């Protein structure tokens, strides 16, 4: 660990902690920083985004404890009437930090003692990757399907499932990467509440050839509660970003394709596509005899005349490539 007075040498790892009204969880969160078994130099960079509770009092108390244990603590923030958002807070926390590697932490989560050490080992071997980890959910029975998805994706699925509805295939509170790579890809979008800054960064990361790695150990207690920032992001916002990314990354490679699902989700995807991509859709396919019996889907909202009519086929009669479009509850 870095000696308390040694501020000349830059720390190896900066833990990036945006804070907004987090008094309920901060003690446990900051205790988990203190308990890291990483033996290199480490700093905690906190940015307080206009908290109105006792968050700053708790942070100042922990600053003394952490620095006495050799962890440099850098604190920034503002006290405007309203918060500027998670993207802004993360960017500010990164800008005021100086570590060679960035370890992201949400103020309502708890790190396992080996997190920094194990993720740093992986990040050093994969300098252009975002490194995630498995998680334990709290409460344990919340979002069971989503938690299984987070923890059980195979290594190749970390890239092949980037178009799914669940967002980044390694979740933001588990991210760990080099500062150099973050600077090349970033910064985070600062659109504020309702903007999925993690998903937008993840897409930029993939566009620039970044990899996705997961340490297959549970290194984070990932809390689920009504006040979590993720609840402010509308499903329709996520959907729009996903469709545009699909149009950019996958669909240009195909002359035509079939949408597997003639129901609500499949039709929604079709309507969400740009006009040029809609013209590539040669059919819907399904197993539902009632949908197949209709014979076609008519896009009533289209400005084209005559209105497009897309055949609905039994899946055995349909031809690949397919975009499989189903709605999963998490």
N, C-alpha and C positions, 0 to 999 in steps of 0.2 A: 504493500500500500504506500501511497505517496505520503511523506511526512507533512504534518500540518503547515509548517512554514514554507515548504518547497513549492513555490508557485511559478518558478521559472520554466520547469519542464511541463510541456503540455500533457494532460492525462491521456491515457490510451483509449478509454471508453467514457463517453458522456451519456448519462441516462437522461432522456428528454421527457420532461413531465409537465404538460399543460394542466393548469388547475382552474376550476370554476366551481365554487360552492361545494367543496368536497370534504367538509369537516367530518362527515360521518365515517369516512374511509381512510383519511390521510394517515392516521397513526399506524394502522396496519400496513398501508402501502409503504410508508417511509421506513418502518421497521424492517421490511423485506429488502430495502436497499442496504441497510446496515448489516443484514445477515448474509450478504453475498460472500461466497467462498473464493471469489476471484482475487488473486494475489497481486495483480498489476495495479497501475494507477487508475483511479476512477473519479469522475465528478458527477454531481447531480445538478442539472440545469432546470430550474423551475420558472415557469412564466405564469403569473397570476392574472387571469383574464377578468378583472373587475368583480372578483368575488365579494359578496355582501355578508358572508358568514364569518366564522372564526378560522378560516383556512390559513390566513397569513400568520396568525398567532401560533398555530400548530407548526407551520413551516419554520418559523424563527426558532421555536423550541428544538426542533429536530436538526436545524443547522448546526447548533452547538454540539449535539451528540455525534453527528456525522463527521464534522471536521475534527473532533477529538479522536475519531477513529481513522483519520487519514483520508476521508472523502471530501474533496473540495465541493462547496455548495455555492452555486451562482443563482441569484434570485432577481428576476425582473418582473415587470407587470405594469398595469395601469388601473386607475380607479374611475374610469369614465362611467356614465350612468348605465351603460349596457355593454355586454361582452362583445368582442370582435369576432369570436368564433374559434373553432378548434384548429383550422388550417393556419390562421394568423398566429395563434398561440404557439403552435409547433414550430413555425418558421422563426418566431422570435426566440424561442428556447434554443433552437439550433444555432441561430446567429450569435447568441451570447456565450455559447459553449465552445470548447476548443479540442475535444477528443478526436482521435483518428477514426473512431467507430462510434456509431449512434445506436443506442438501445432505447426503443420507444416504450413508454409505460403510461398507462392511464391511471388517473388518481384514485379510481375505485377498484383497482386490481392489485394483486399480490404476487410478487415473484418468488419462485422457489430459489433456495440458496445457490444452486449450481447454474442458474440461467445465464448470467453474463459470461461465465467461463466457457460453457458448452457452445453458446451461440457465437462467441468470438472465435473459437476453434473452427467452426464451420465457415464463418464469414472470411477468415483469413485464407481458407482454401478456395473460396468462391467469391472473389473480390467484386464481381459485377452482379451479384445475386442479392435479393431480399431473403433473409433467413428468418423463418418462423419456427414455431414449436407446437407441440400438442398442448391442450389446455384441460383444466378441470373447471366445470361450470358451477357457479354458486347462485341460487340454490341448485342442487344436483339434478333435480327433475325438470328444470326449465330448458326449453329449446333442445330436447333430447336428440331429435333428428339432425338439427343443425350442428350440434356438438359432435355427433358421430361423423358428419361430413367433414368438419374441421380436422378431426383426429385420424380419419381412416383413408383419406385420399392417397392413392398410390403415387410414388414419385413422378411418374409420367402424367398423372392426372392433374398435378399442380399446374401444368400448362394446358392440358386438353380441356379442362373444365373452367377456363377463364370466362366463358360466356354464360355461366349459370347464374341464377338469380341471387345466390348467396353473397355475391361480391368477391373480393380478392380471395384466392385459394389459400393464402396464409393471412390470417386476420391481423388487422392493424396493431392491436395491443401487443402482439408477439414479434413485431418487426425488429430486425437488427441488420445494419448494413454499414459499409464504410462511408465516411464523410465525403470522400472523393466521388463515390458513385452517386450519393444523394445530390451533391452539387451539380453533377452532370445531368441528372434527370429532373430535379426539382426546380423551384420550391413547391410546396403544397398550394392548392387553390385556396384563395382567401374570400370566397363568396359568402362565407358565414353560415349561419344556421340553415339547415336544409340542403346544403351542398355536400355530396359524398367525396370529401377531399382525399380520402384513402383510395377509393376506387379510381378517381381521376389520375392520381399519382401512379397507381398500379398499372393502368393502361399506358401511361407515358413510359414507365419502366420497361414494359414489354415491347413497345415500339422501338426502343433504343437497344433492344437485344438483351435485356436483363434476364437473369435466371431466377428460379424460385426453388428454394431449398427448405426443408423442414427438419428440425431436430426431433427425432421420434421419442421424445420424453415429455412428460407433462411438466412444463416449467412455469406455468402461470395459472393462478386462480382468476378466472374470468367471470366477473359479476354481471348478473342480469337484474335490472331494476327499472322502474318506470321513468326515472330521471336521466337515464343514459342518453348521451348525445345522439346515438344512432337512431333513436326513435323520432328525431326531428326530420329525418330524411324520408321524403315521400317515396312510396313504391313506384309511382309514375316517373319520378326523376331518375331513379335507378334504371327503370325499363328503357327510358329514352337513351341514356348513355350506353347501355348494353347493346341496343339495336344499332346505334351508330358505329360502335366498335365492331360488331359482327359484319356490318356492311363494309367497313374499312379493311378488316383483316382476313375474312373468310370468303365472303360472297364474290368478290372480284375474280377469284380463281375458277369459278364455275360459269359455264355458258347458260345452264338452266339448273333448277333444283326443285325438289318436292318438299312441301311442308307436311310433316307427319303429325296430323291432328286437324281435323276439320271442325273442331269445336271452338269454344270461345277463345282459348289461348292461341290457337293456330290462326284464326281469323284476325285476332288482334295483331299478331306479328305481321301478317300480310298488309293490314291497313297502316302499320307503322313504318313500313319500308318506303324509301324514296321511289318515285315513279319508275325510274330506270331499273331498280332492283325488283319491283313488283312484276315487271315484264319478263323477268327470268323465271318466275314461278310457273311451272307447267302444270302442276296439279296439287291438290290436297290428297292425303290418303288417311284411311281410318279403318277401324274394325266395326264401327257402329253401322248396322244395316240401315237404320233410319237416315243417317247422314248420307250414306252411299246412294240410297234410293233417290235422294234429291237430284243427284247427277252433277250439280255444279254449285259454286258459290258466286253470287253476283255482288260486286263491290258497288253498292248503291251510292256511296259518297264520292265516287270518282267523278272528276270533271271530264273524263274521256267519253266520247260518243262513238259507237255504242258503249255502254258500260261494260267493263271487263267481266267475263264469266269464266271462272277457273274450274275445271273438272274436279269432281270428288271421286276417288278410286278406292277400291279395296286394296289394302296394303300389298297383297300378292301381285297386283297388276301394276303397282307403281314402280318407277325407276329411280335409282339413286343418281346423284347424292341427295341426302335428306337433311333437313333441319328438323330435329325432333323437338316439339314444343309442348311441354307439359308443365302443369303448375304443381309444385310440391309444397306441402305445409311444413314449416320448421318448428 
